[in-house]
Amino acid sequence: MLTIISGSNRPGNRTQEFAKHYLAEINRRGIECQLLSLQELPRDFVFRNSVCGEENPELDGIIQEHIETADEFLFFSPEYNGGYTGVLKSFIDVVPPKLFGNKKAALIGVASGSFGNLRGMDQLTNVLHYLGVHVHPMKVNIQRCDSYLNLDNQITDDFLLQLIKAQLDGFLK
């Protein structure tokens, strides 16, 4: 099972639109895939979790459904203050590390600026390597993200579509 993690909890975020595009493309390839938007997390998950010694059945269910059952991940993160999102880091921190070990991941950075969260993807790579995740070397850094979506939130840029295809072709072998 492949889990796509959309690493923003802000309503109306653009990261989710790119994650949905990947979901549709992977489904077209006949691969079992699910999307986890961090907007779905319980509001108190940072303080109510098994790592902190307090039960949170809703969070435990999300972790079981989307992390424990997954063999592969696509991590999407917008750029916040020169890095990946705090909510994504917090989510990773409340997941038992053994649930990530020896799995594989590909990363997609999203930003309104010029570098597509390049630094954040490097930071996230370091964390995932520490957890024993095999990170695919081709990262897609979506810069000036608003310029790639039309009014229906569809990607219209041929070059970006080629990058996405190349990343998925390499990752999903």
TILO-67133 format. One record per residue (C-alpha): residue in three letters; z, x, y. Coordinates in Angstrom, 3 decimals, padded with zeros to 6 digits. Layout:
BEGIN
{residuo: ala; up: Z; east: X; north: Y}
...
END
This chain:
BEGIN
{residuo: met; up: 000.000; east: 000.000; north: 000.000}
{residuo: leu; up: -000.838; east: 001.223; north: 003.490}
{residuo: thr; up: 001.411; east: 000.237; north: 006.401}
{residuo: ile; up: 000.199; east: 000.395; north: 009.982}
{residuo: ile; up: 003.100; east: 000.873; north: 012.396}
{residuo: ser; up: 002.400; east: -000.206; north: 015.961}
{residuo: gly; up: 004.986; east: 001.833; north: 017.830}
{residuo: ser; up: 005.616; east: -000.260; north: 020.929}
{residuo: asn; up: 007.977; east: -003.164; north: 021.399}
{residuo: arg; up: 006.619; east: -004.151; north: 024.818}
{residuo: pro; up: 005.034; east: -007.606; north: 024.983}
{residuo: gly; up: 001.271; east: -007.474; north: 025.569}
{residuo: asn; up: 000.983; east: -003.768; north: 024.755}
{residuo: arg; up: -002.481; east: -002.241; north: 024.241}
{residuo: thr; up: -001.369; east: -000.147; north: 021.277}
{residuo: gln; up: -001.189; east: -003.285; north: 019.153}
{residuo: glu; up: -004.849; east: -004.097; north: 019.935}
{residuo: phe; up: -005.986; east: -000.729; north: 018.591}
{residuo: ala; up: -003.748; east: -001.143; north: 015.534}
{residuo: lys; up: -005.355; east: -004.543; north: 014.868}
{residuo: his; up: -008.803; east: -002.930; north: 015.009}
{residuo: tyr; up: -007.757; east: -000.397; north: 012.357}
{residuo: leu; up: -006.269; east: -003.202; north: 010.244}
{residuo: ala; up: -009.571; east: -005.109; north: 010.333}
{residuo: glu; up: -011.568; east: -001.967; north: 009.491}
{residuo: ile; up: -009.304; east: -001.107; north: 006.548}
{residuo: asn; up: -009.456; east: -004.694; north: 005.278}
{residuo: arg; up: -013.276; east: -004.508; north: 005.450}
{residuo: arg; up: -013.029; east: -001.530; north: 003.092}
{residuo: gly; up: -011.078; east: -003.638; north: 000.594}
{residuo: ile; up: -007.856; east: -001.650; north: 000.920}
{residuo: glu; up: -004.470; east: -003.379; north: 000.801}
{residuo: cys; up: -002.894; east: -002.964; north: 004.215}
{residuo: gln; up: -000.159; east: -004.509; north: 006.352}
{residuo: leu; up: 000.781; east: -004.275; north: 010.026}
{residuo: leu; up: 004.315; east: -003.741; north: 011.296}
{residuo: ser; up: 004.698; east: -004.281; north: 015.012}
{residuo: leu; up: 007.956; east: -002.853; north: 016.292}
{residuo: gln; up: 008.194; east: -006.032; north: 018.378}
{residuo: glu; up: 009.333; east: -007.634; north: 015.089}
{residuo: leu; up: 012.486; east: -005.506; north: 014.871}
{residuo: pro; up: 015.860; east: -007.153; north: 015.483}
{residuo: arg; up: 016.999; east: -006.388; north: 019.038}
{residuo: asp; up: 020.196; east: -004.723; north: 017.822}
{residuo: phe; up: 018.629; east: -002.589; north: 015.068}
{residuo: val; up: 019.658; east: 000.703; north: 016.713}
{residuo: phe; up: 023.351; east: -000.148; north: 016.346}
{residuo: arg; up: 023.344; east: -002.492; north: 013.335}
{residuo: asn; up: 021.864; east: -000.616; north: 010.391}
{residuo: ser; up: 022.937; east: 000.975; north: 007.125}
{residuo: val; up: 022.879; east: 004.478; north: 008.653}
{residuo: cys; up: 025.577; east: 003.368; north: 011.120}
{residuo: gly; up: 027.480; east: 001.607; north: 008.340}
{residuo: glu; up: 026.773; east: -001.941; north: 009.447}
{residuo: glu; up: 024.646; east: -004.305; north: 007.381}
{residuo: asn; up: 021.512; east: -005.803; north: 008.937}
{residuo: pro; up: 019.681; east: -007.893; north: 006.322}
{residuo: glu; up: 016.743; east: -008.601; north: 008.645}
{residuo: leu; up: 016.165; east: -004.883; north: 009.284}
{residuo: asp; up: 016.708; east: -004.040; north: 005.604}
{residuo: gly; up: 014.010; east: -006.570; north: 004.687}
{residuo: ile; up: 011.551; east: -005.032; north: 007.143}
{residuo: ile; up: 012.247; east: -001.538; north: 005.802}
{residuo: gln; up: 011.859; east: -002.692; north: 002.199}
{residuo: glu; up: 008.634; east: -004.616; north: 002.873}
{residuo: his; up: 006.890; east: -002.127; north: 005.157}
{residuo: ile; up: 008.303; east: 001.342; north: 004.389}
{residuo: glu; up: 009.668; east: 001.417; north: 000.857}
{residuo: thr; up: 006.575; east: -000.261; north: -000.644}
{residuo: ala; up: 004.105; east: 001.906; north: 001.309}
{residuo: asp; up: 002.391; east: 005.029; north: 000.019}
{residuo: glu; up: 000.583; east: 005.731; north: 003.287}
{residuo: phe; up: 001.120; east: 005.073; north: 006.981}
{residuo: leu; up: -000.897; east: 004.883; north: 010.156}
{residuo: phe; up: 001.410; east: 005.531; north: 013.102}
{residuo: phe; up: 000.271; east: 004.266; north: 016.503}
{residuo: ser; up: 002.216; east: 005.220; north: 019.591}
{residuo: pro; up: 001.615; east: 004.854; north: 023.289}
{residuo: glu; up: 002.671; east: 007.671; north: 025.564}
{residuo: tyr; up: 006.040; east: 007.134; north: 027.205}
{residuo: asn; up: 007.265; east: 009.912; north: 029.478}
{residuo: gly; up: 005.133; east: 012.586; north: 027.824}
{residuo: gly; up: 006.047; east: 011.702; north: 024.249}
{residuo: tyr; up: 006.037; east: 008.990; north: 021.639}
{residuo: thr; up: 008.174; east: 005.889; north: 022.086}
{residuo: gly; up: 011.933; east: 005.760; north: 021.797}
{residuo: val; up: 011.728; east: 002.589; north: 019.731}
{residuo: leu; up: 009.534; east: 004.385; north: 017.178}
{residuo: lys; up: 011.949; east: 007.337; north: 017.014}
{residuo: ser; up: 014.893; east: 004.954; north: 016.665}
{residuo: phe; up: 013.141; east: 003.058; north: 013.882}
{residuo: ile; up: 012.371; east: 006.277; north: 011.992}
{residuo: asp; up: 016.022; east: 007.302; north: 012.413}
{residuo: val; up: 017.393; east: 004.118; north: 010.789}
{residuo: val; up: 015.115; east: 004.384; north: 007.751}
{residuo: pro; up: 016.656; east: 006.368; north: 004.878}
{residuo: pro; up: 014.717; east: 009.677; north: 004.910}
{residuo: lys; up: 013.940; east: 009.528; north: 001.177}
{residuo: leu; up: 011.707; east: 006.503; north: 001.851}
{residuo: phe; up: 009.288; east: 008.704; north: 003.817}
{residuo: gly; up: 009.294; east: 011.760; north: 001.556}
{residuo: asn; up: 006.034; east: 012.858; north: -000.082}
{residuo: lys; up: 003.989; east: 010.067; north: 001.491}
{residuo: lys; up: 001.031; east: 010.584; north: 003.792}
{residuo: ala; up: 000.313; east: 009.513; north: 007.349}
{residuo: ala; up: -002.371; east: 009.562; north: 010.008}
{residuo: leu; up: -001.555; east: 009.388; north: 013.714}
{residuo: ile; up: -003.170; east: 007.619; north: 016.642}
{residuo: gly; up: -001.997; east: 008.193; north: 020.210}
{residuo: val; up: -002.713; east: 005.687; north: 022.971}
{residuo: ala; up: -002.391; east: 006.306; north: 026.697}
{residuo: ser; up: -003.677; east: 005.095; north: 030.025}
{residuo: gly; up: -003.861; east: 008.745; north: 031.135}
{residuo: ser; up: -006.179; east: 011.606; north: 030.270}
{residuo: phe; up: -004.759; east: 013.008; north: 027.035}
{residuo: gly; up: -004.138; east: 010.069; north: 024.697}
{residuo: asn; up: -000.511; east: 010.981; north: 023.955}
{residuo: leu; up: -001.462; east: 014.414; north: 022.642}
{residuo: arg; up: 002.063; east: 015.812; north: 023.135}
{residuo: gly; up: 003.667; east: 012.763; north: 021.567}
{residuo: met; up: 001.509; east: 013.082; north: 018.464}
{residuo: asp; up: 002.594; east: 016.716; north: 018.099}
{residuo: gln; up: 006.250; east: 015.669; north: 018.449}
{residuo: leu; up: 005.800; east: 012.895; north: 015.888}
{residuo: thr; up: 004.038; east: 015.324; north: 013.530}
{residuo: asn; up: 007.068; east: 017.627; north: 013.650}
{residuo: val; up: 009.469; east: 014.783; north: 012.826}
{residuo: leu; up: 007.290; east: 013.515; north: 009.975}
{residuo: his; up: 006.897; east: 017.011; north: 008.523}
{residuo: tyr; up: 010.687; east: 017.357; north: 008.569}
{residuo: leu; up: 010.883; east: 014.125; north: 006.542}
{residuo: gly; up: 008.378; east: 015.463; north: 003.997}
{residuo: val; up: 005.416; east: 013.357; north: 005.129}
{residuo: his; up: 001.947; east: 014.868; north: 004.704}
{residuo: val; up: 000.266; east: 014.338; north: 008.094}
{residuo: his; up: -003.526; east: 014.116; north: 008.152}
{residuo: pro; up: -004.949; east: 016.841; north: 010.420}
{residuo: met; up: -007.358; east: 014.572; north: 012.327}
{residuo: lys; up: -005.503; east: 012.666; north: 015.015}
{residuo: val; up: -007.237; east: 010.152; north: 017.269}
{residuo: asn; up: -006.000; east: 010.372; north: 020.857}
{residuo: ile; up: -007.163; east: 007.317; north: 022.778}
{residuo: gln; up: -007.150; east: 008.232; north: 026.457}
{residuo: arg; up: -007.707; east: 005.756; north: 029.301}
{residuo: cys; up: -007.131; east: 003.036; north: 026.715}
{residuo: asp; up: -008.022; east: 000.084; north: 028.947}
{residuo: ser; up: -011.573; east: 001.387; north: 029.331}
{residuo: tyr; up: -012.273; east: 000.988; north: 025.586}
{residuo: leu; up: -011.433; east: -002.707; north: 025.211}
{residuo: asn; up: -013.540; east: -005.641; north: 026.383}
{residuo: leu; up: -012.124; east: -008.983; north: 027.538}
{residuo: asp; up: -011.742; east: -010.055; north: 023.884}
{residuo: asn; up: -009.755; east: -006.858; north: 023.119}
{residuo: gln; up: -012.598; east: -005.482; north: 021.003}
{residuo: ile; up: -013.430; east: -001.765; north: 021.077}
{residuo: thr; up: -016.810; east: -001.300; north: 022.730}
{residuo: asp; up: -017.174; east: 002.486; north: 022.870}
{residuo: asp; up: -019.472; east: 003.918; north: 020.180}
{residuo: phe; up: -017.924; east: 007.392; north: 020.311}
{residuo: leu; up: -014.397; east: 006.027; north: 019.769}
{residuo: leu; up: -015.651; east: 003.839; north: 016.920}
{residuo: gln; up: -017.171; east: 006.963; north: 015.308}
{residuo: leu; up: -013.859; east: 008.841; north: 015.696}
{residuo: ile; up: -011.964; east: 005.982; north: 014.070}
{residuo: lys; up: -014.444; east: 005.862; north: 011.190}
{residuo: ala; up: -014.237; east: 009.640; north: 010.697}
{residuo: gln; up: -010.436; east: 009.577; north: 010.687}
{residuo: leu; up: -010.303; east: 006.736; north: 008.172}
{residuo: asp; up: -013.006; east: 008.311; north: 005.978}
{residuo: gly; up: -010.957; east: 011.514; north: 005.745}
{residuo: phe; up: -007.569; east: 009.861; north: 005.392}
{residuo: leu; up: -008.454; east: 007.166; north: 002.873}
{residuo: lys; up: -010.257; east: 009.437; north: 000.360}
END
